[in-house]
């Protein structure tokens, strides 16, 4: 990337495209004070600045803190935010992306303004000035992280624990309890020891943790009250156990309350701002298209027909008839589904809604977990996913037929059909379940 001299026109940004910075959130938990600097503009801010070429972002945060405040901090830090910030220097052709780190210190070392800072000092967290640009938001994320620290203690030294079955098999899951508090622990399985795979699984955990922290900072009520990423391989959150009245599967006697509560949370989510965090994961909306109808060619259709006998044998007569109809119409469905999706106004969606990712309580409503697929999507995507899953479990969803996004229903159908053709090792249960999901989407689609 070509380096250019900063000018007033470019508002002091060095490069076209992203300009990378690092920020330090330095807090003394005992005194509830935070170290701030005063910029030449007169605004108070977190210590930080531009990352030098070839420099690590954490090293830059430590260096900038020393240069601006005279305070030397260790590298024992936690990444709490990484992504685009709302900075007044941003322009269409150049913008700032930062990595923000939380440092906890045991004393308030004397600080004085140096370099780009005309002053520096410790401020009470309860009596802060307005902070520069997105620094208020970054501080909120840091405080959220600190408020969830107790979860780590419970997970590391529980009085009791038990394994949790189900869910993504690449993670080990337990419920740990201490002093009457229970946490859910999701950890990358030790059987995956190759670095690329573990890095990928860490990216999903980081995204899930950061998305939930973002949503809490905006007051979203459809998530666990606390969650925290510990190290690179463990996500911990408040447990929502069946013994406490939480339901992880819909029941016929409470179905209406269950669905209406979910609709409320989906509508609330669609009004939330998207996270500014940067995630090294392809957007789910793109994956649904690329791994859906666009990947289903004549060879895939032939394979689905070859797989059909083993799938049909496990279906009821009614479902067998629907599956045969689906197979007969694959070519026409592919033609419709392969067209470029219509881009309406996009909103924040969970994108992996099924009963196993939702806890419902008659008094507390719905809480959603597993946010690793979340991102931009079309309105109605999440309720459509839920209703497909409920139909698959033989629930009557006819009262909600008018709120289904049929375009998204067709998209998911192609995604699941393609995945049903993927190779498997041993048991084909996962592939059969993917075919069942596609079949449920098909039945809803043709009745819409």
Beta strands, then each sheet from edge to edge (+ up, - down):
strand 1: 17-28
strand 2: 33-39
strand 3: 44-45
strand 4: 47-50
strand 5: 78-84
strand 6: 94-104
strand 7: 117-124
strand 8: 160-163
strand 9: 171-178
strand 10: 181-188
strand 11: 227-230
strand 12: 234-238
strand 13: 346-349
strand 14: 358-361
strand 15: 365-368
strand 16: 375-378
sheet 1: 3+ 2- 1+ 4-
sheet 2: 3+ 2- 1+ 6+ 5-
sheet 3: 3+ 2- 7+
sheet 4: 8+ 9- 10+ 12- 11+
sheet 5: 13+ 16-
sheet 6: 14+ 15-
end
